[in-house]
Amino acid sequence: MDVQAVAIHAGLSIGGLSIGGLSIRGLGIGLALALAPSWPARADGAPPPRLDLPVDCAHAGRCDVIKYFDHDPGPGLRDYACGDRVGGEDNYPGTSIAIRDVPEMAAGVAVRAAAAGTVLRVRDGVADTGIYGPESREALRAIGCGNAVVLDHGGGWTTVYCHLRQGSVGVAPGRRVAAGEAMALVGMSGLTELPHLHFQVRHDDRPVDPFTGPDRAAACGPGEHPLWSGAALAALTPYRSVLVRLTGFDTAPTTVRAVREGRRAGDAVAEDAPELVFWAEAIGLHAADRARLRLTGPDGRALAEREVVFDRDRAESFLQVGAERPGAAWPAGAYRGALTITRGAESFTGEAVVRVGGG
């Protein structure tokens, strides 16, 4: 995401990115700690904030980290686990946590204060249309963060919450909020293509990865003092080099936009459906990764298979395979779709089941 500076409501300007004196750039491992980490105190005696999960994932259908902080100081891409799951964005300064789809966004998923603090700035009123609205890409870059809240936690620490749902921001500048307090809802405002929260931590106007904290000694993996609480880190791990995020079925070839908007078949389809199409969304693909899709019928026999070998790295890919109806009706029963992505000795899988008739 690329964001340009723009002056907005309550003095918040997000882009190059300046937010009430904060300069914020670039908005636009299988390890979970059983115990909450302890942090070294700053010279002034104030420790970094302990960060709880900023999205109410317990009440969402699912939450996925779709982009991690980029630690590579040059043009390369490197997340905290020494993978490259930064969404293809050089110097990406935050953590993006996605919910399942637009219907889930419409139902309402709370964005909560990751730590106690004081509201510095807010913005609301940007429509939840993302890149699919009437605005030009240039206009979207000017409001890239969309609706937003910025919190001050003292000691030079701030957190930023972006892409909030239009009309959902329930806090105002100057208000004190408690850790875990609901401030808004996950949305799709600004420069984005799916409902998610862009979450950013800053210290003395510099971005900090909450998975590592500011003083990690090891080259890879969570730091000795991650900013996430133990519970938050457990919810956001294990890390996966490839994420198979969404899977499902439809009755015709579809698009990633359609499935993210909830325009897809449910758990059952009619016997006279013209096709059965298994689809999957995968994130974090490399050149030479191999994807195999397989659609099987109630008797376990393959109805359709497809193999894709990627010719270049892809931040995400939408894959599908389908079969036409055999005659007047599909045999009743359960139809299964499976995706397997292989990278060397590693494999990553996703599957879905749809029922036809009463079988």
JOBELCOR-V604006 format. One record per helix or strand of 3 or more residues. SS is the DSSP state (helix for helix, strand for strand). FROM is the first residue (numbers start at 1). TO is the last residue. If there is no record, write none. Layout:
# JOBELCOR-V604006
<<SS:FROM:TO> <SS:FROM:TO>>
This chain:
# JOBELCOR-V604006
<<helix:9:11> <helix:57:59> <strand:63:67> <strand:95:99> <helix:102:107> <strand:110:112> <strand:117:123> <helix:130:132> <helix:137:142> <strand:147:154> <strand:157:164> <strand:182:187> <strand:196:203> <strand:206:208> <helix:230:236> <strand:243:250> <helix:256:260> <strand:275:285> <strand:290:296> <strand:302:309> <strand:314:324> <strand:333:343> <strand:346:356>>
